[in-house]
Amino acid sequence: MNGEIRKRTLAREKISFSKYAMLCDNSKGRLVPEEECPVRTAYQRDRDRIIHCAAFRRLKDKTQVFLAPGNVHYRTRLTHTLEVSQIARTIARSLALNEDLTEAIALGHDLGHTPFGHAGERALNQVYEKGFTHFEQSLRVIDKLERNGQGLNLTYEVRDGILCHTRGKEADTLEGRIVKLSDKIAYMNHDIDDAIRGDIISEDDIPLEIRLVLGFSKAQRINTMVMSAINNTKDELKMADDVQAAFDQLHSFMFKYVYTNPKCKSEEGKAESMIKELYRYFSNAPEKMPEMYQKIAESEGAQRAACDYISGMSDSYSLKVYNDLFVPKTWDL
């Protein structure tokens, strides 16, 4: 084939994409140059590498908002990621941007998230002297930790979008900025859905002035925000002023009535204490970690290795490790 399929895809990009799109041919490339795939573009390969990596699979057992809910209908970090990807792809496709790049960023944006969601992230940030954020850890996962320490060697644009999906510097590409917005649209609306399911709030608790702008259901709200982004974006990603204002009001409402609500956050203190105890143990006993993390401890310090090891754990595995280390076992006589 000699790359003919990939070349046809790249040619279609130049014809069909907006002038604001990131063409795969214009990529800044990979940290380590590689021979191109004869079928897939670089961004398509990045997407596939993310989907097939171990960190992506572990997202199915990592908390989104509700810790250990005991109900399969609540979101996990994996289902959140899939919802972000769907929203981001819709916006990117409608704006004639690079959907493959957008999808790769969306699927990889939370690979570095800790067990027990932001509670785990806060715990590691408090004990690790250099600080810890899940978005920086996501980049570290794809650059260094996956493939037994070899990393995934993704393109610059995917790495940039993943690093910039939360706060701080905006992504270089419009595709990366779309993922940042889609992340907010997804988590705000599915967290409302989960909070209603958990009897934390009801739909009627959302202020009427917000619902009059955004809609009276999850589907209506998502559609309003997505369509507003599509209709108001050219070289700059934005929603209409009234939609953005209502979205900001909704964000404040969620923080007041859901994200700090004792009913769904009552166990977070226990989760944070557990993560901190695991960190103290492994940073003082790096030889107890798997071999890859022992090597990281030798080259970058035991504290860095402990962060890498613990942040990669799933909820259930971190509980198992904690129980094995600190909970007495009964005698079987």
KEFI-487357 format. One line per field, with one value per residue: chain; x, y, z of N, C-alpha, C in turn. Coordinates in steps of 0.1 Angstrom, whole numbers. Example, Ala and Ser with C-alpha at 12.3 -4.5 7.8 and 13.67 -1.06 7.14 Angstrom:
% residues 2
chaine	A,A
n.xx	132,128
n.yy	-57,-22
n.zz	78,71
ca.xx	123,137
ca.yy	-45,-11
ca.zz	78,71
c.xx	132,129
c.yy	-33,0
c.zz	78,79
This chain:
% residues 333
chaine	A,A,A,A,A,A,A,A,A,A,A,A,A,A,A,A,A,A,A,A,A,A,A,A,A,A,A,A,A,A,A,A,A,A,A,A,A,A,A,A,A,A,A,A,A,A,A,A,A,A,A,A,A,A,A,A,A,A,A,A,A,A,A,A,A,A,A,A,A,A,A,A,A,A,A,A,A,A,A,A,A,A,A,A,A,A,A,A,A,A,A,A,A,A,A,A,A,A,A,A,A,A,A,A,A,A,A,A,A,A,A,A,A,A,A,A,A,A,A,A,A,A,A,A,A,A,A,A,A,A,A,A,A,A,A,A,A,A,A,A,A,A,A,A,A,A,A,A,A,A,A,A,A,A,A,A,A,A,A,A,A,A,A,A,A,A,A,A,A,A,A,A,A,A,A,A,A,A,A,A,A,A,A,A,A,A,A,A,A,A,A,A,A,A,A,A,A,A,A,A,A,A,A,A,A,A,A,A,A,A,A,A,A,A,A,A,A,A,A,A,A,A,A,A,A,A,A,A,A,A,A,A,A,A,A,A,A,A,A,A,A,A,A,A,A,A,A,A,A,A,A,A,A,A,A,A,A,A,A,A,A,A,A,A,A,A,A,A,A,A,A,A,A,A,A,A,A,A,A,A,A,A,A,A,A,A,A,A,A,A,A,A,A,A,A,A,A,A,A,A,A,A,A,A,A,A,A,A,A,A,A,A,A,A,A,A,A,A,A,A,A,A,A,A,A,A,A,A,A,A,A,A,A
n.xx	8,20,14,-8,-35,-34,-24,-45,-64,-51,-51,-78,-83,-72,-89,-114,-114,-118,-102,-92,-86,-65,-43,-32,-8,5,15,36,49,63,79,99,109,90,83,57,23,9,-19,-33,-36,-13,-27,-48,-35,-26,-50,-57,-36,-40,-66,-60,-42,-31,-37,-60,-79,-81,-96,-122,-127,-124,-132,-157,-174,-191,-182,-175,-203,-220,-237,-243,-251,-241,-217,-184,-149,-142,-167,-173,-152,-158,-182,-173,-157,-176,-192,-172,-163,-186,-188,-164,-166,-188,-177,-159,-133,-104,-114,-102,-79,-92,-107,-86,-74,-95,-100,-77,-75,-79,-62,-43,-56,-63,-71,-104,-111,-111,-106,-85,-66,-63,-52,-26,-15,-12,7,29,58,64,40,9,-10,-38,-38,-12,-1,-15,-1,24,18,14,38,58,51,34,35,54,72,82,65,39,46,32,18,27,5,-16,-6,-3,-30,-40,-26,-34,-61,-76,-69,-50,-26,-40,-49,-29,-42,-74,-89,-80,-89,-116,-120,-115,-137,-158,-153,-162,-189,-197,-192,-206,-233,-237,-231,-252,-272,-264,-265,-292,-302,-291,-306,-297,-302,-330,-344,-360,-347,-327,-321,-347,-341,-318,-325,-344,-327,-308,-322,-345,-338,-312,-305,-315,-299,-273,-275,-281,-258,-238,-248,-246,-219,-211,-224,-212,-185,-155,-125,-120,-130,-162,-192,-226,-232,-254,-258,-233,-232,-254,-244,-221,-235,-248,-226,-218,-240,-238,-215,-222,-244,-239,-212,-200,-216,-225,-237,-228,-201,-192,-175,-150,-130,-120,-110,-90,-72,-65,-51,-30,-17,-9,9,29,39,49,67,86,94,103,111,90,73,62,86,91,85,103,126,121,121,148,159,144,136,120,96,84,81,63,40,35,29,7,-12,-19,-34,-65,-97,-106,-83,-65,-78,-75,-47,-42,-56,-42,-18,-23,-46,-54,-53,-76,-72,-72,-83
n.yy	-12,12,35,47,49,64,87,96,102,124,141,146,160,185,195,195,205,232,265,270,246,220,206,173,170,193,189,191,169,139,131,112,105,85,59,64,51,30,33,47,81,102,113,95,72,80,82,54,43,53,42,15,14,6,24,37,16,13,34,27,19,41,68,93,115,105,86,51,43,20,14,8,27,52,76,68,74,66,64,91,101,90,104,130,128,122,146,165,156,160,188,195,182,196,221,217,208,190,160,136,143,158,137,120,137,140,114,109,127,124,104,105,107,102,75,76,101,137,139,121,133,158,149,138,161,176,162,156,173,188,192,181,175,163,167,173,148,132,138,128,101,94,101,88,67,46,15,1,20,31,49,64,79,101,126,161,179,164,158,185,193,176,183,209,209,216,239,271,276,280,255,250,244,247,225,213,232,229,204,211,227,209,190,204,208,182,171,188,183,155,152,165,148,124,134,139,113,103,115,140,165,179,182,205,220,234,267,287,307,298,274,284,294,274,250,223,198,172,165,187,208,201,201,228,241,229,236,264,268,258,277,301,301,309,316,317,299,300,304,318,349,349,322,314,329,317,292,296,304,279,264,275,269,241,237,247,231,204,196,201,189,172,147,133,137,127,106,113,124,101,87,105,104,77,76,94,79,57,69,79,54,41,60,59,33,23,-1,-18,-13,-21,-32,-13,12,12,17,43,55,53,70,94,99,86,98,108,85,72,88,83,56,53,71,58,37,19,25,2,-13,3,2,-25,-27,-10,-23,-47,-38,-24,-32,-55,-90,-117,-146,-178,-205
n.zz	0,7,21,9,17,40,30,13,32,45,24,21,44,39,20,31,57,80,79,104,115,128,108,102,88,95,121,149,155,170,202,199,167,144,120,97,99,74,70,90,102,121,144,146,152,177,191,191,205,231,237,239,260,294,314,305,307,334,342,344,370,386,407,397,408,429,456,457,450,448,428,395,377,382,372,362,360,335,320,321,306,280,275,274,251,231,231,224,199,184,184,171,146,135,132,113,121,132,139,147,161,182,194,203,223,240,249,263,283,311,320,340,364,399,422,437,427,429,455,460,444,458,482,474,464,487,502,486,480,457,446,431,403,384,356,349,356,338,315,322,324,297,286,300,318,308,289,303,312,289,276,255,234,220,197,196,197,208,233,243,243,263,285,289,295,318,336,336,310,278,253,224,201,185,186,210,228,226,238,264,270,265,284,307,300,300,326,343,336,337,364,376,368,382,408,411,409,432,452,460,449,432,399,399,418,406,397,383,364,353,340,322,302,296,295,305,311,312,285,270,281,275,247,242,251,234,208,210,213,188,170,177,174,158,150,176,205,218,237,234,251,270,274,284,308,321,323,340,363,368,374,398,414,415,429,454,462,455,450,474,492,521,520,497,499,523,527,517,533,546,524,515,537,536,511,517,537,523,506,524,533,510,500,519,518,491,480,482,462,428,403,382,394,414,400,391,416,421,402,402,427,457,465,442,428,444,441,414,414,432,422,399,407,408,423,438,439,453,478,484,486,507,528,529,538,562,577,602,598,603,624,610,622
ca.xx	0,29,8,-18,-47,-32,-22,-58,-70,-45,-56,-92,-82,-68,-100,-127,-113,-118,-88,-88,-84,-51,-40,-22,4,12,18,50,55,65,92,108,103,86,78,43,15,4,-33,-38,-28,-7,-37,-56,-26,-26,-62,-57,-27,-47,-77,-54,-33,-36,-43,-74,-87,-82,-106,-135,-128,-119,-144,-159,-178,-196,-173,-181,-217,-227,-248,-236,-256,-234,-206,-170,-140,-142,-179,-171,-143,-165,-191,-165,-153,-188,-195,-161,-163,-198,-184,-153,-171,-196,-169,-149,-120,-98,-121,-93,-71,-101,-110,-75,-72,-106,-99,-65,-74,-79,-54,-35,-64,-61,-83,-113,-113,-104,-101,-72,-57,-60,-43,-13,-10,-9,18,41,63,65,27,4,-23,-41,-36,2,1,-19,10,35,14,16,52,68,47,28,44,65,82,86,56,32,52,21,22,28,-8,-24,0,-6,-44,-42,-20,-41,-76,-83,-67,-37,-24,-49,-42,-24,-51,-88,-94,-77,-98,-129,-120,-116,-151,-166,-151,-170,-202,-200,-192,-217,-246,-238,-231,-266,-279,-260,-270,-307,-303,-287,-314,-290,-310,-340,-344,-366,-339,-319,-328,-355,-335,-308,-332,-350,-317,-301,-331,-352,-333,-298,-303,-317,-288,-261,-278,-280,-244,-231,-252,-241,-205,-210,-229,-205,-171,-148,-111,-121,-141,-170,-207,-233,-231,-264,-255,-221,-236,-262,-235,-214,-244,-250,-214,-218,-250,-233,-205,-229,-254,-235,-197,-196,-227,-220,-242,-220,-187,-189,-164,-138,-119,-114,-102,-77,-64,-59,-41,-18,-10,-2,21,40,44,57,79,97,97,102,114,78,66,67,100,92,85,116,136,117,126,163,163,137,132,109,83,79,77,51,29,32,23,-6,-22,-23,-42,-79,-103,-106,-69,-59,-84,-68,-33,-43,-61,-31,-7,-26,-57,-50,-60,-81,-67,-81,-79
ca.yy	0,23,47,54,51,75,99,100,108,137,150,150,170,198,199,196,211,247,271,270,232,215,195,163,173,204,185,193,156,131,133,103,103,71,56,65,40,31,34,57,93,103,115,83,63,84,77,40,39,57,33,2,14,1,35,39,5,15,45,21,17,53,77,105,124,98,75,38,44,8,14,9,38,64,78,65,83,61,69,105,103,88,115,142,125,124,160,172,152,167,202,195,178,206,232,212,207,177,151,126,150,161,125,116,145,137,101,108,139,120,92,106,109,94,68,85,114,149,136,115,144,167,142,137,175,180,155,156,187,194,194,171,177,151,170,170,134,126,139,119,88,90,103,80,55,36,6,-3,31,37,59,62,87,108,139,173,185,156,161,198,194,169,191,222,207,220,253,276,279,274,246,257,241,249,211,211,241,222,193,217,231,197,184,211,205,168,168,195,177,142,153,168,135,115,140,136,98,101,123,151,176,175,191,217,228,243,280,288,316,290,265,291,296,262,239,217,184,170,165,200,216,197,206,243,245,225,244,277,268,257,288,313,299,310,314,316,291,307,303,331,355,345,308,314,334,307,281,300,303,265,259,280,262,228,237,250,221,191,192,203,184,161,133,127,139,124,96,118,125,88,84,113,98,64,79,99,68,49,78,78,41,38,69,54,19,22,-14,-25,-10,-29,-29,-1,23,12,24,57,60,55,81,107,99,77,105,109,71,69,95,76,43,55,78,49,26,20,26,-11,-18,10,-3,-38,-25,-4,-34,-57,-32,-17,-38,-68,-102,-126,-160,-189,-217
ca.zz	0,7,27,0,24,49,21,9,44,47,13,24,54,33,12,39,70,82,80,118,119,129,99,107,81,102,134,154,156,183,209,192,154,140,107,96,95,60,70,100,104,134,154,147,160,191,197,193,216,243,240,242,271,307,322,300,312,348,344,347,384,393,410,391,419,440,460,459,451,449,418,382,369,385,363,366,352,321,313,319,294,268,273,269,237,222,230,217,185,178,181,162,133,131,129,103,127,132,148,152,172,193,201,210,235,250,255,271,292,325,323,353,376,410,428,445,421,433,469,459,439,469,491,469,463,500,508,477,481,444,441,422,395,375,342,347,357,326,305,326,321,283,282,308,326,300,282,313,313,276,272,243,223,213,190,204,198,217,246,246,247,275,296,290,295,330,339,332,296,268,243,212,190,187,190,224,236,225,248,277,272,265,298,316,297,303,340,349,333,343,378,379,367,393,421,412,412,446,460,465,444,422,387,402,426,397,396,370,354,346,332,310,292,292,293,316,312,308,271,266,285,266,233,242,251,222,197,212,209,173,164,181,173,145,154,191,210,228,237,235,264,279,277,292,321,328,326,352,374,371,380,412,420,417,440,466,466,452,452,488,499,530,517,486,502,536,528,511,543,547,511,516,548,531,501,524,544,513,501,534,534,498,499,529,515,477,475,482,449,416,398,374,403,421,391,392,429,420,393,405,441,462,466,428,424,452,435,402,417,439,413,388,412,408,437,445,441,464,490,486,490,521,537,530,546,575,584,607,592,613,624,604,630
c.xx	9,23,-3,-31,-45,-30,-35,-65,-64,-49,-70,-92,-80,-80,-112,-126,-113,-103,-83,-85,-69,-50,-30,-8,12,16,33,56,56,78,103,102,100,82,63,36,10,-11,-38,-29,-22,-17,-46,-48,-26,-38,-62,-47,-33,-57,-71,-44,-39,-42,-57,-83,-90,-93,-119,-137,-121,-131,-144,-163,-182,-187,-180,-196,-225,-238,-241,-240,-249,-221,-193,-161,-140,-155,-179,-163,-150,-176,-184,-161,-164,-192,-184,-161,-175,-194,-174,-158,-179,-189,-158,-135,-116,-104,-112,-85,-80,-104,-98,-72,-83,-104,-87,-65,-73,-71,-46,-43,-62,-73,-91,-113,-105,-100,-87,-62,-53,-50,-29,-7,-6,4,31,46,63,51,22,-9,-25,-38,-21,6,-4,-8,21,31,18,30,61,63,41,39,56,76,87,77,49,37,41,26,21,14,-17,-19,-3,-21,-47,-37,-28,-57,-83,-81,-53,-37,-35,-42,-39,-35,-66,-94,-92,-86,-112,-130,-122,-131,-160,-165,-161,-185,-206,-202,-203,-230,-247,-237,-245,-274,-277,-266,-285,-309,-300,-295,-307,-297,-321,-338,-349,-358,-330,-327,-335,-348,-324,-315,-339,-340,-311,-310,-335,-348,-319,-296,-305,-305,-276,-263,-276,-266,-236,-235,-247,-227,-203,-213,-221,-190,-166,-133,-110,-133,-149,-185,-213,-232,-241,-262,-243,-224,-244,-253,-227,-223,-247,-238,-214,-228,-245,-223,-211,-237,-250,-221,-192,-207,-222,-225,-233,-205,-183,-177,-151,-127,-112,-105,-89,-68,-57,-48,-28,-10,-2,11,32,46,54,69,90,101,95,104,101,69,70,80,101,93,97,126,133,122,141,167,156,133,120,96,76,73,64,38,25,24,9,-16,-27,-32,-57,-85,-102,-92,-63,-65,-77,-54,-33,-47,-49,-20,-11,-38,-53,-59,-64,-74,-77,-77,-87
c.yy	13,36,54,58,64,88,105,107,122,146,155,161,184,204,203,203,226,252,272,256,230,203,186,166,184,201,188,180,150,134,124,100,88,70,57,52,41,34,46,70,93,104,102,72,67,80,62,36,42,46,19,2,10,12,38,29,8,26,39,19,29,62,89,116,115,86,63,38,32,7,17,20,51,64,73,75,78,66,84,108,101,98,127,140,127,138,168,169,159,181,203,192,189,219,229,212,193,168,141,132,153,148,120,124,141,124,100,118,135,108,93,108,98,85,78,99,125,148,131,125,154,161,142,151,180,174,155,171,194,197,183,176,166,154,168,156,127,126,130,105,84,92,93,67,44,27,3,7,36,48,56,70,94,121,150,179,177,159,175,199,187,177,203,221,212,235,258,279,272,265,254,255,244,236,209,220,235,211,199,221,219,189,191,208,191,166,176,188,163,142,157,155,126,121,138,121,95,109,135,164,170,185,205,226,238,256,282,296,308,281,271,293,283,250,232,202,183,172,179,209,213,203,221,247,241,234,258,278,267,270,301,312,301,306,313,308,298,303,317,336,350,330,307,318,324,295,284,299,288,259,263,272,248,227,239,238,207,188,194,197,172,148,126,129,134,114,101,120,112,84,92,107,85,67,85,89,60,56,77,65,38,47,66,40,16,7,-23,-22,-20,-24,-16,12,23,19,39,63,62,67,94,108,91,85,106,95,67,75,87,63,44,61,68,38,29,22,13,-16,-10,6,-17,-36,-20,-15,-44,-51,-28,-24,-52,-79,-111,-139,-169,-202,-229
c.zz	0,12,19,8,33,41,16,20,46,36,15,35,48,25,21,52,69,82,94,123,120,119,104,100,87,116,137,156,170,189,203,178,151,126,107,93,81,59,78,100,118,146,156,154,174,198,200,204,230,247,244,254,285,315,318,306,327,352,348,362,392,395,401,402,431,444,463,460,452,439,404,373,372,376,370,358,338,314,311,307,281,265,268,254,227,220,221,202,178,174,170,148,127,126,118,108,126,143,155,163,184,201,209,223,245,257,265,283,307,329,336,365,386,413,436,440,427,448,469,454,449,478,486,468,476,506,499,476,468,439,431,416,386,361,339,347,345,315,309,323,306,279,288,313,318,293,291,313,300,272,259,231,214,206,200,207,207,231,251,251,260,287,299,292,308,333,334,317,288,258,231,200,194,192,205,233,236,236,262,280,273,278,308,313,301,318,347,347,338,358,383,379,378,406,422,415,427,456,467,462,436,410,391,412,418,395,382,360,346,336,320,299,287,289,306,318,308,293,265,269,277,252,232,242,239,210,198,209,194,166,166,179,159,148,169,195,220,226,237,249,274,283,286,306,328,332,339,364,378,378,395,420,424,428,453,471,463,456,466,498,508,526,506,489,515,538,523,521,546,536,511,526,543,520,507,531,534,508,511,535,522,496,508,526,500,472,476,470,438,410,390,383,412,413,391,405,428,412,396,419,445,462,452,424,432,446,422,405,423,429,402,394,409,422,444,448,453,478,494,492,505,531,539,539,560,583,589,601,604,612,618,611,627
